[in-house]
Amino acid sequence: MMNTEKRANAPLDPKEAARVLKMDSRTLVCWARRGYVPAHPLGEGKRRIWRFFESELLEWVEQQRNGCSRAVPSDSISIAIDAHAKKEIA
């Protein structure tokens, strides 16, 4: 019983979390970077590792169904502009 409880509260990697949401893991990570879904980054920089909690994801899904949308971070436009600028330089 204790093992099941620990696993229920354990963080999920992107593939496990994507299975819970029935979506592609790459899309989920992209949404995490943009702040659309509840996620927890580990580390800094480009190679950030993302972890998710099932309870937070299911709560987020419920909010989406009820018409409550999570606020998009105010700096999301600057992030998009920076990403676009990096693509043009490369």
C-alpha positions as CSV (number, residue, x, y, z in Angstrom):
1,M,0.0,0.0,0.0
2,M,2.8,2.4,0.9
3,N,4.6,1.8,-2.4
4,T,1.4,2.7,-4.4
5,E,1.1,5.9,-2.4
6,K,4.7,6.9,-3.0
7,R,4.3,6.3,-6.7
8,A,1.1,8.3,-6.9
9,N,3.0,11.4,-5.5
10,A,6.2,10.8,-7.5
11,P,7.0,13.2,-10.3
12,L,6.4,11.9,-13.9
13,D,8.8,12.3,-16.8
14,P,7.4,13.8,-20.0
15,K,6.6,10.4,-21.6
16,E,4.6,9.3,-18.5
17,A,2.8,12.6,-18.2
18,A,2.0,12.6,-21.9
19,R,0.4,9.1,-21.5
20,V,-1.8,10.5,-18.7
21,L,-2.9,13.3,-21.0
22,K,-3.0,11.2,-24.1
23,M,-0.8,13.5,-26.1
24,D,2.7,13.6,-27.6
25,S,5.5,14.1,-25.1
26,R,7.2,16.7,-27.3
27,T,4.1,18.9,-27.4
28,L,3.8,18.6,-23.6
29,V,7.4,19.8,-23.1
30,C,6.8,22.6,-25.5
31,W,3.7,23.6,-23.5
32,A,5.7,23.3,-20.3
33,R,8.4,25.7,-21.6
34,R,5.7,28.2,-22.5
35,G,4.0,27.9,-19.1
36,Y,0.7,26.5,-20.5
37,V,0.7,23.4,-18.2
38,P,1.8,22.9,-14.6
39,A,5.4,21.7,-14.8
40,H,8.6,21.7,-12.7
41,P,11.9,22.4,-14.5
42,L,15.1,20.8,-13.1
43,G,18.3,22.5,-14.0
44,E,18.9,25.6,-16.1
45,G,19.6,26.4,-19.7
46,K,18.6,24.7,-22.9
47,R,18.8,21.1,-21.6
48,R,16.3,21.6,-18.8
49,I,14.6,18.4,-17.4
50,W,10.9,18.6,-16.9
51,R,8.8,16.8,-14.3
52,F,5.1,16.7,-13.8
53,F,2.7,15.7,-11.1
54,E,-0.3,13.7,-12.2
55,S,-2.6,15.5,-9.7
56,E,-1.6,18.9,-11.0
57,L,-2.1,17.8,-14.6
58,L,-5.6,16.3,-13.9
59,E,-6.6,19.5,-12.1
60,W,-5.3,21.5,-15.0
61,V,-7.4,19.4,-17.4
62,E,-10.5,20.0,-15.3
63,Q,-9.9,23.7,-15.3
64,Q,-9.7,23.6,-19.1
65,R,-13.0,21.7,-19.3
66,N,-14.7,24.3,-17.0
67,G,-13.6,27.2,-19.2
68,C,-11.0,28.5,-16.8
69,S,-7.8,29.1,-18.6
70,R,-4.4,29.5,-17.1
71,A,-3.0,32.9,-17.6
72,V,-0.3,33.0,-20.2
73,P,2.9,34.5,-18.8
74,S,3.4,38.1,-19.6
75,D,6.9,37.4,-21.1
76,S,5.6,34.8,-23.5
77,I,5.7,37.3,-26.4
78,S,9.4,38.1,-25.7
79,I,10.2,34.4,-25.5
80,A,8.5,33.9,-28.9
81,I,10.4,36.8,-30.4
82,D,13.7,35.6,-29.0
83,A,13.1,32.1,-30.4
84,H,12.3,33.5,-33.8
85,A,15.4,35.7,-33.7
86,K,17.6,32.7,-32.9
87,K,16.2,30.7,-35.8
88,E,17.0,33.5,-38.2
89,I,20.6,33.8,-37.0
90,A,21.2,30.0,-37.2
